[in-house]
Amino acid sequence: MNYNQKLKEKFQFHPQIRRIAQHRHLPKSIYCQIKEQRIMREARRQKELNRRKHSKPGSVPFVPERKKHIVAVVK
């Protein structure tokens, strides 16, 4: 491992080594959880759009994603 690390340091400016070093390898379980969360978030967004589309105009307010996850406002 030390030898590999030294090789990476020595050739860090070589284009192919740089490309490999910039990859972020995740464990499969974490990668799958991120994928599942993305699917769930997209489903929630689509359901809200459908609910807004099929209800009376103005009855379902538009709340930005950033405002949804605020727990409390500090004064």
N, C-alpha and C positions, 0 to 999 in steps of 0.2 A: 504494500500500500504506500509506503514511504517512497519507493522507487517511482511508482506511478505518479505520485504527487509531485516529485521533483521534475519528472518529464513534462507534466502539465505546466509547471512554473517556467521551465526552460523554453518551451515552445508555445507559450501562451499567446503570442502575436501571430502565429501561423493561422491562416484563415480556416482551415479544416479543424484544427484543435479548438479555436475560438468558438466555432459553431457547435461542436460537441459540448464544450464547457458551459455554454449558455443554456443548454437544455436543462430543464428542471424535472428530475425524475421523481414521481410520487409513488408511494405504495398503492397497489391496486385497490385496496379497500377505500382509501381516501379518494382516489380518482373516481370510483364508482359512486361514493357518497356525494361528491361534488356534482356529478352528472345527474343523479337522482334529484338533488336540490334544485338544479337548473330546470329540470322537467316540471317539478312541482311549482316553482315560481312562475313558469310560463303558463301552466294550467290555471293558476290563480288569476293571472293577468287576463287570460282569454275569457275566463268565466265572468270576471268583472266587466269586460268589454261587452260580452253578450247580455249581461244583466242591464247594463246601461243602454244598450241598443234596443232592448225589448221592453223598456219601462217608459213611463211618462217623462218627457224632457225636464231635467232639473230635479227629479226625485232622488236620483242616485248621484251624490256629489262626487266630483273628481278630487281625490286626495293623492298628492304626489308620493312616490315611493319613499323619498327621504323623510317625509313627515309621518309616515305610517309607523315607523319603528322607534319614535321618540317616546321614552317612558315618562319623563317628567321634565318640566322646564325650570331651570334654576334662575331665580331672580337676583 
